[in-house]
Every structure is written in C-alpha cells, then in structure tokens.
C-alpha cells in the first residue's frame, strides 16, 4: 500500500485529521478486516469532528462569553427556581435563532441570569451560529468610543453580524440620550435578521419606563419584546463568594 504518498496528499489538502487517522489505521491489523466503506467512514468522521471542534473553539473565542464553560446541560432546575425545563430544552434546539427571535432573562441578582444567557449563546455556537457577549455598560462604552474615533459604523456592522448578541446586566444604571440612540441602532439592525438575549433585574414590562423617552422606548420595546421568549429566574441568590455567576 502506498501509505506515505497518501499521507502526503492528505496533508497537502489540509486533511490533517484524516491523515492522522489513516496512519493509525495502518498500525492496527484488525482495521483491515473492515469493509472499505466502514474504514472510509471512520476517516471522514475523524476529519469532520476535528473541523467541528476547531470551528466551535473559534466561535467561542470570538463570542467572549463571560462564563465560557456555561452549557444548557448543566443548568439547574431546582424547584425554587421555577425554571421550565421544557422551555429551555426547546430553546436548546436554537430554532429561535434561525427564526430571529429574542430571549429575555430576568430575575433578582444572583439567580443565575448570566449563566443561562451564556449557556444559550454557547448552544447557539455548537449549532453553527455566531455569538457575541457584551455587558450593557461595556457595549455603550464601546459605541461611545467608536463614535469618537470614527469607527462607529464598523463597530455597529460587527455587532449586526452576530447571529446571537447577549446584552448582560441591562438597565443596571440610568440610560443616557446617547445610549438610547445606540441601543435603538443595535436593535434596529438586528430586528428580523438576528437574535438578541437580554438579561436584566427588571421585568420586560418595565423596560419602557426605564428607557423613558417615549419615541425611543416604543421603538426599542417593539423590536425587543415582540415574540420574545421570556425566562424568569426565581429563588435565593446562588452566588458563591468565590465566583461571579452560578448555574
């Protein structure tokens, strides 16, 4: 068998995982008892898994999730949380992402809003979507700086490209006129095209009062709340003094 030339060609085509598996197969006598289709399937599976893992690692790195290890499998459904497992399971399919819907996660401080938001974003990455995490204060600061240095349109375009945008700690501090305009620009770009996750201590019915200025409040709430999935986390604080967020 011309093993070495085959390896060189696979590597030249950047099929490194397939080449590695091919070399491993060559050193296992029992593998040669398998049918051609089975062996070839093993090679393709190895390359596919390698590329999927590489793609996911890149997606998670670019997402910059506050809790990178968050995943929906580890979400806690203890009775005091009153968290609907069936609803979370349905969100785990990421159909809401493909249909460009939003998710609003609310609850008192320490109830695990950030964890759930990051878990849903991580699931979206696993399903092949692009995600981006920003705390609300950080998002507004980034846009303020971009406006000052002339990169505002470029930053807005980058945010708009994310299939899922997580805005964490929304409505923690009073909103300014500039921040209202920025929030509208971000959500207007995404409306009907992308999905947004909002985590906040205040319920959606108070978003309008928080935004305050009627024209922007109407426009923002219409784009954000309409057809949104709502998760309300209850129970005592889950925050461990050694960690920032819990499941």
Buried (B, 14 or more C-beta within 10 A) or exposed (E): EEEEEBBEEBEEEEBBBBBBBBBEBBEEEEBEEBEEEEBEEBBBEBBEEBBEEEEBEEBBEBBEBBBEEBBBEEBBEEEEBEBEEEEBEEBBEBEBBEEBBBBBBBBEEBBBBBBBBBBBBBBBBBBEBBBBBBBBBBBBEBBBEBBEEEBBEEBBEEBBEBBBBBBBBBBBEEBEEEBBBBBBBBBBBBBEEBBBBBBBBEEBEEBBEBBEEEEBBEBBBEBBBEEBBEBBBEBEEBBEEEEEBBB
